[in-house]
Amino acid sequence: MSIDLRAPVASPVPDGYRRLTSSPRVVVHHPGYTDDNTNELFALVATDGSPSAPGVQHGVVHTACAIFACNRFDGWLSATRDASKRHAIAPQGLLPVGNYYFHVPPQDSTVNEFANATLSPYPIIPTFRFWPFPHSQTPAPWKDALIEERLAPEPAKQRDGTCRVTNHRESTESAHIIPASEKDWFGVNNMDKYSIWDSRRGQEVVNGDENVICLREDVHTLWDRMYFSFVPKLTSDDTYAWVVHVHKPSQEMHSLYHNLQLQPLAGIRHEFLLARFAWDIYPSLQGFLQRMVARRLKLPSGVEDVSGIDCKGLCEKQGYGRSSPTRSASRKQSPKRKHADMEEECEEDPYATDSAISGMSPGTLYGAKSIEDDTDNGFGFSSNDHEQDRFGFQRRERQGLVEALVSGAPSNCSRKRRRRSEGECEKGDRGRTRTRRMNHRTLYG
């Protein structure tokens, strides 16, 4: 008896499905700058609507605008620079393809500042790490979309059972909503207030069950790459549901997942999903900040007019470091590489800039203790050297280097290691610039 064979899997994209690679966009401009090629605040691919009438849901565009404009959810969109001509579209209606302006009303304390929008544009928050979470301003759809509450915390895979997008049970993972790499932002913005049952507090709540959902492995990868967000959209029965909103012009992603309602959500927080949406859309602001034009920005120090060169450094590396600890932990370092990283002690901060205004690494921004803050014991070694060098190898080598420099005798240290000890920078094996920091008293007594 013959075996019934199944036909090969068909393409997930139906024949004749709309092409998105050259899809038109919804473009938002800032009314406070000149109308030229430098005044595109951000743009979204027109993934909603029909092939003949594409667009983006008005609520998605408005929420993105408000986040960039210092949480001005009282702002509005118009088709012209004239702020009085608001675009009459319901929050859940379709915003057609085209060019728009986002306006904000003047605040009592800044009436003069907004009197002439051309000369004094409203400020923009340039990066997610500077964005303060709007605790008292969460838009209604983000609060009203259903998420079932639980009486006690549960691990994501046990609580959800299946991938919340595909409903697959196998090959699933626990995926962070707010990325674990943003735990400093999480702590600074008091996001742990939304964790009721977890025993963790402060920034460690970023790894709690209320910030984790179950996703299939490949969907988790696309989630990490910011291909899509989970947003609330209105259903046919006038209730809000959580759906997948695809940001990339991918036919396959659009065909499989765009506007697909999620499996029932439970035990997570509405606020975390809003913060994740902000994290997903912030890279779209990069073009606005890299056109070498001075911008008015909202920085941790206050509102400042920032030069085009300094603007460029503010938005670099947005979206980096996105993997969850559970995913990055599987990529084991070789013993040789691990030893080299420990030996060199520190590497250049990928978020650091040379900007006088924005030269703040995440550690500086959030008040983290730097390597120079270690207490010196009077012998040129920091107080934590014993913990890092339990067997005294580095201590004896440093002492030998000091003696060699004082006496002029040859040292057993290699030339390469001596250059590192003297604080010179050189290219590592992977092309990354590494710097050896060492107290001058260690070298010169």
QUIMOZI-V839931 format. One record per backbone hydrogen bond with DSSP energy under -1.0 kcal/mol. NH is the residue of the N-H (numbers start at 1). CO is the residue of the C=O. E is the energy in kcal/mol with one decimal. If there is no record, write none. Layout:
# QUIMOZI-V839931
nh->[NH,NH]
co->[CO,CO]
e->[E,E]
This chain:
# QUIMOZI-V839931
nh->[17,23,26,27,28,29,33,36,39,41,42,44,46,47,48,50,55,56,58,59,61,62,63,64,65,66,67,68,69,71,72,73,75,76,78,85,86,87,89,93,95,97,98,100,101,102,103,110,114,120,124,125,130,131,135,137,143,144,145,148,159,160,161,162,163,164,167,173,175,177,182,183,186,187,188,189,190,191,193,194,195,204,205,206,207,208,211,212,213,215,217,220,221,222,223,224,225,226,227,229,231,233,235,238,241,243,244,245,247,248,250,254,255,256,257,259,260,262,263,267,269,273,274,275,276,277,278,279,280,281,282,284,285,286,289,295,297,298,299,302,304,306,311,312,313,318,320,327,328,329,331,332,338,339,340,341,342,343,344,346,348,352,359,360,365,366,368,373,374,377,383,385,388,389,392,396,397,398,399,400,401,402,403,404,405,406,407,408,418,419,420,421,422,423,424,426,428,431,434,442,444,445]
co->[14,20,44,98,42,100,30,34,36,28,28,26,24,45,55,53,48,95,93,91,57,58,59,60,61,62,63,64,65,66,66,71,72,103,101,82,84,77,87,90,56,54,25,27,78,29,76,107,110,116,296,68,127,128,133,134,139,140,141,265,155,156,157,160,168,214,163,215,213,211,179,180,182,183,184,185,187,186,190,191,192,201,202,203,204,205,208,209,175,173,171,216,217,218,219,220,221,223,222,245,243,241,239,235,233,231,260,229,227,227,248,250,251,252,253,244,257,242,164,148,210,269,270,271,272,273,274,275,276,277,278,281,282,283,285,306,304,124,302,299,297,295,307,308,309,315,317,324,324,325,328,330,334,335,336,337,338,339,340,344,433,349,355,358,361,362,363,370,371,381,375,382,384,385,389,392,393,394,395,396,397,398,399,400,401,402,403,404,414,415,416,417,418,420,419,434,432,428,426,439,440,441]
e->[-1.7,-1.7,-2.6,-2.6,-2.6,-3.3,-1.5,-1.6,-1.6,-1.6,-1.4,-2.2,-2.1,-2.1,-2.4,-1.1,-1.9,-2.0,-3.3,-1.7,-1.7,-2.8,-2.2,-1.9,-2.4,-2.6,-2.1,-2.1,-2.2,-1.4,-1.4,-1.6,-1.6,-2.1,-2.1,-1.4,-1.2,-3.0,-1.9,-2.4,-2.7,-1.4,-1.0,-2.5,-2.7,-1.6,-3.1,-1.6,-1.6,-2.6,-1.6,-2.7,-1.5,-1.2,-1.8,-1.4,-1.0,-2.5,-1.8,-2.5,-3.0,-3.3,-1.2,-1.3,-2.8,-2.4,-1.8,-3.3,-3.6,-2.6,-1.9,-1.3,-2.3,-2.3,-2.7,-2.1,-1.5,-2.2,-1.3,-1.6,-1.6,-1.2,-1.6,-1.6,-1.7,-2.4,-1.7,-1.3,-2.6,-2.5,-2.8,-2.9,-1.9,-1.9,-2.4,-2.4,-1.4,-1.4,-2.3,-2.0,-2.1,-2.5,-2.9,-1.6,-2.6,-2.7,-1.7,-2.9,-3.0,-1.1,-2.1,-2.6,-2.9,-2.4,-2.8,-3.4,-2.4,-2.6,-2.8,-2.9,-1.1,-1.3,-1.8,-2.2,-2.2,-2.0,-2.0,-2.2,-2.3,-1.9,-1.4,-1.4,-2.1,-1.6,-1.3,-2.2,-2.8,-2.2,-2.4,-1.8,-2.6,-3.2,-2.3,-1.6,-1.0,-1.1,-1.7,-1.0,-2.4,-2.2,-1.3,-1.4,-2.8,-2.3,-2.1,-2.4,-2.1,-2.4,-2.0,-2.6,-1.3,-1.5,-1.3,-3.6,-3.1,-2.5,-3.3,-1.4,-1.0,-2.0,-1.9,-1.6,-1.7,-2.3,-1.5,-2.5,-2.0,-2.6,-2.3,-2.2,-2.0,-2.5,-2.4,-2.1,-2.3,-2.2,-2.6,-1.9,-2.3,-2.2,-1.7,-2.3,-2.0,-1.6,-2.1,-1.2,-2.4,-1.9,-1.8,-1.5,-2.6,-1.4]
